[in-house]
Amino acid sequence: MIYIPRRPRRNRKSAAIRELAQETTLSVSDLIFPMFVQEGTGLQIEIKSMPGIYRFSVDSLLEELKEVTDLGIKTICLFPNYPESKKDKYATESYREGTLYLDALKAIKDRFPDLALMTDIAMDPYSSDGHDGVVENGEIVNDPTLEVLGKMAVAQAKAGADILGPSDMMDGRVGYIRDLLDAQGHSHVSIMSYTAKYASAFYGPFRDALESAPRFGDKKTYQMNPANRREALVEAQLDLEEGADFLMVKPALSYLDIIRLLHDHFDLPIAAYNVSGEYAMIKAAGQNGWIDAERAMLEVLLSIRRAGAKAILTYFAKEAAFVLNEQ
């Protein structure tokens, strides 16, 4: 026999031993399921670029959530789809009493009080300009946007949100929102900041879901440059100081190094958003028989966990829950 001082294959020789030696685990409790709500009744409309993902009317959403929660998914993140007729320059529909999104949050919390309900704070679903901030003379202006985001945050907290997700990338928004929440009796509401949100090509299907693409230009003046790494540390330090409870990296797959960077430098839980384009690529390749989509899904989610993310927002949440519950 050839003398080999150490044989790592011994720890791979059976499924039981591989599990004993496994360094990273993935569970249903790590997953946050992004879901979409729209006006209407009895609606469940599949998003063409995101097979298996739907926009629901509120009544259909509540029915779907019964299945979602039965699978053990404990957190969802809700996004609204609004018709153009409801959009305006200052996104007033985002905080108006009796609007679709706020009523949906209340309905979910009433029916599923133990479900952790995460929301989106950004102007683009409600803005006639399609941007995440107020537009003045062709420029997305920071400080006036904070006032809108603050109204949105307080309205969502009143509606029953457990976690607010500022996804706008305006400077100072975490601190501004935190101060407003605390002053108005919502100190218990968490903030999961989109800390390092990059100006990515992987958001296309999501914009189909919301029908909220920018009417002009792009989002590069407020979302981060994909070439930058150290800048994520600056954003994370600011969010920490301003009162964030979670730090998020978006997208996930092309930014695993950023997830690890924040994990290694900050004690807050790190979240990652496995975004719509990442989902759509695996779905498309699977439907064409080019890859085993289920294995790829689990490998992707495990890689995000391995990089250091504790929470993963993923459109695979429901599908992954089916598989993980069977293991």
Steps between C-alpha positions, in 0.01 A plus 500: 500500500621850422567699815274811509517676838148641482202384297217760491284257302437305821267781603305464175451125484132486601203733529502470880868592529466782247226648716717469812777694328275758335606855585200698373131422531192635329160496665154634423534749784785670307266594214293812437244469221447814285136521387298741285156653554279688255151641481206278412321188623573133443821572310813289474700622200829332414793731427623392159870557571475327842336159448317384812478850652170687498333830569203443730194698591467526878243221532711260291814604686344399832413159356855456370646598837325206663710265285814712547476499879413129510836438332672666795588830331492753782573828317375656179585830332208663321527721190214689333401533136309822432334620179638813337188691598598471869856625454622856544819701543503472880375140540209615715324166455775340709376649827136593433248347741309214338745434218548148359838432657416616851168315497679186382747524789214534749313205348809278512579592859141438607491154338860397576609682818808281548632558148791745494394763249770689314426798278665703227578869546571669169309734273531311171179287522297817557700758301397631160873541431581137589792601720570430867504871583346836426603633158575870461637636172607151393686430825402258778519722807594347831355699790150565365481125434565428869181681593296272275680189625434604858126530440506162328688338789262628769195394296641150453586469869143600592368239254684220682843470338762319707803585283538799273728465198630836373609409147539852362873559574449865600761634741385521862175313451555241775559762767213718379258205505627371836449839664146529364406148606632549853333839537162359396497192719636242256836428661423126477501506118825374346691644205667268249698748297587436137854595596694402189250514216683497171393647165456153357382347174324225698189702598313480170232242588423680828427818306264295283323388818457855628474665158720773642799549271650853504338735250842647420865426569608235749559461874878534501502830692365326810558126464859382545759444228549123447876563485515621862567289808635729773210739446274229645687535829424872504131441435485226764670711767255784436199268518630347822545844658157614380320209664462216250423156644605299192738580214409376153700438182315506167542313265648188659677277248732753338568655841586204724826676584302800630284273717817351651653846541206630703474174696865529604485868597161544669315322778153565359324216315577510128223448246533447126248538219508217245343724240257446214761471224690234695175310546400538135835369369470174692135460406569558131798265493300235686204527263737452206657192659841663522537458878335317787305801629426354844863418571609839367245674721627329815863557402438871447319543832767303684773715343327815628482351849866390476602853409353620828136592446266392780183608319436454127225675309432262216224420251604138550377507862183301447662250263803460725275447802334204327840340440651578841195369681539167321868458591 
